[in-house]
Amino acid sequence: MNLHTPLLHESNGRPKKIGILKKVLRDSKIVFFSSPVNYLLVFIPLGLLFGLKEWSSTWVFVLNFLAIIPLAAILAYATEQVASKAGSTLGGLLNATLGNAVELIVCIIALKRGQVRIVQASMLGSLLSNLLLVLGFCFLFGGYKRTQQKFNQTAAQTMSSLLAISCASLLIPAAFKATVPGNTKETMIMIDDKILSLSRSTSIVLLLVYLLFLFFQLFTHKEMFEHQGEEIEDLSRKMKGDSLSVRSSIGFLFVSTVLVSLAADFLVGSIDDIVASSGLSKTFIGLIVIPIVGNAAEHVTSVIVAMKDNMSLALSVAIGSSLQISLFVTPFMVLIGWWIDVPMTLNFSTFETATLFTSVFLSNYLILDGESNWLEGVMSLAMYTLIALAFFYYPDVQAVDAFH
């Protein structure tokens, strides 16, 4: 007699538990092979172990940094799976809400730890990464065997116009502080309070604009973006094979969110020691290093579709992610800071706002004609390299958090 029979069979004789185990293994295999970055999953237990044991801060940072990259890819994949079964409208809302879940988690944890500087720098860094690094690689790898690549000019320009608004929302507080005279301590405190109120009011306006953009994208001008949505679904099926059930997708969403939260907590907690031991500034870590974590999977996807001569989809992924960061994640972080009584503002330094303005100006100029080539990719990558070098050497004199 098989001793395991009572455990493996229901009253109707079906091997239920074996079936569940096989389904979990099957779904895990599908998720694992959904992205090439998932081979980095081996760093998850190492990162959590080093964090729990409070070993070398450098290794805690590096291992958890590498661990979050595949977790971000799994979060994105599980979100796509749920969205594909929820219908075009609800699916679009899910993608718009959870598309930058890793950035949200990392920034919320950083805010709770009082790392306002890291949050501000990572928001700006994500924008620069998508606008210059991702677009640059797309133009370069997509155009190195082709004379020109064409894309949906109308949709790209609509999104780039919204980027201009978000760029202005960061320029205005910086200009506000730079132009209001104030030499005394009391005046500076008053100005900081005004900027905090301005940032919170601006954030509400930006979130309203983002909601209206979603309404524009999903309802009134759906046909402009519908073709790209179908292409994303086709790409997912080709690249990722079999699909998950809604229950499995939600399960992977939950597990990966918990693991990202743990890894992000250890990552953020090690930043002060990294700054002290390496000599790198908080601004450089937040602006150049951390954005790689949440954007790695999107970078890979964008470059792959650009190489397949689908530049419209590549632009949609890159600029769409920038819009989510600038119109949703950044203002949402300001309101979260308001809720937990952390003075998160939109007041970036003059140098940072100048680099953002230059990046938005260049990216808008490059997509203005609806065509791209490999040299435009070199231009974008060169600009990103110049900005990275500048922030590497720039003294972090404004790294004093808004608490002061």
Disulfide bonds with the S-S distance in Angstrom:
none
